[in-house]
């Protein structure tokens, strides 16, 4: 029976692909306050600004490609049962070829009905406009989990974490909950790695093998070790 690897990825995983992270000095949040673009209240108050923000993010994504870290994780599937849980809303894991990807915070290239959250669609192109509606006639919104909204996939993610023989956390501050709490669901005896150049010392890190390198360098090196 194959060992199971759970990989939890954050913004640092995609940064080397040219996708700006929210918390960098030159990150996307610098031009907008969170309240203006990523809350249900923002959507109600100024739908046009929210639509434009995500349209620009989609447009940027089309110009980006998976980096060596994304491709390295695909290689693990030759030997392991690999489940990727990502906080990222891009599709770079899928484009690299990973088979099992669970998005905690939504997917940038998808939209959903404001009347029925179960109605989710792939967006053709990068632009979503006011007046674009679902078959039920309601406005379509970004398929993104906004601040203040529940994280529907967190239960599934915790169940995956609970079965991990190896846990690899990549490019996340581990300060965004509930995603950061997934580490606690992994079995005590599982092997745990944390790859992040800015990993801050805290009690959680005592339980992890910390690799303070960028994902593009550290992930391929770790994958080579795990496959050898």
Secondary structure by P-SEA (a helix, b strand, c coil): cbbbbbbbbccccccccccccccccccccccccccccccaaaaaccaaaaaaaaaaaaaaaaaccccaaaaaaaaaccccbbbbbbcccccccccccccbbbbccccccbbbbcccccbbbbbcccccccccccccccccccccccccccccaaaaaaaaaaaccbbbbccccccccccccccccccccbbbbbbcccccccccccccccccccccccaaaaaaaaac
